[in-house]
Amino acid sequence: MKKIVAIFKTSVGRSQTWSYADPGEGKSTEEIRGILERFTLLHLFEKDGEKLFNEVVSAKYVETVETIIF
């Protein structure tokens, strides 16, 4: 299974991780960054006055390989 994992900085400088499973293929680096930048414009994700998605730091694809044992 493949997913996108993005790291954001919160408004107080802490690290916040966000992931999305089965993102599909075909988006360019610029398109993905643009989509993640939109999270920083939303004020929906706050906890105790801290904006959780204040700045995009990085993003990567993570692929998990499962091996059935029995």
N, C-alpha and C positions, 0 to 999 in steps of 0.2 A: 504494500500500500504506500502511496506517495502522498505527502502533504507539504504545505508551505508553513514554515515556522518563522515568525517575525518577532524581532525584539524592539521594544519601544522604551523610551525614557518617560517616566512620569513627571508631573510638574514639580516634584520635590527631588528629582534626580535618581529615583530608584529604577530598577529594571522590571519591565512587564513583558511577558511572553504571550503571544497569540498564535494559534495554529488553525489551519483550515484543511480538512481532509479532501482528497480527490479533487485537486484544483483544476484538472484538465491541462491541456497543452496548448501551445500556440501564442501565449502572451509574451511580449517582449519585456525586458528588464525595466524599461521606462514605464510601460503600462502597469506592471506590478507595483512599482514604486509609487506611481500616481494613485493607484487604488488605496494603497496603505497610507499615503499622505492624507487622504480624505478622512481617515479615522481621526487624525489630529484636529480636524475642523469640527468634529462632533462633540457636543458636551453631554452625551448620554452616558459616558463611561467615567463616572466619578465615584470615589469612595472616601468618606470622611473629609470632603473638601479637596481631595487630591485628584487631579485629572490623570487618568491611567494611561492614556495614549497621547502624550504631549509631543513626542518627537520620534520619528522612525530612525532606528539605529542600523538595523540589518535585516535581511531576509534570506532564507535558504530553502531549498527543497530537501526534505528528509524522506528517505525510502526505507521502509521496514520489510525485512525478509523473514517470513515465518517458516520454520521447518517442523513438520509434524514428526513427533517422536513415536507415538502409537495412536 
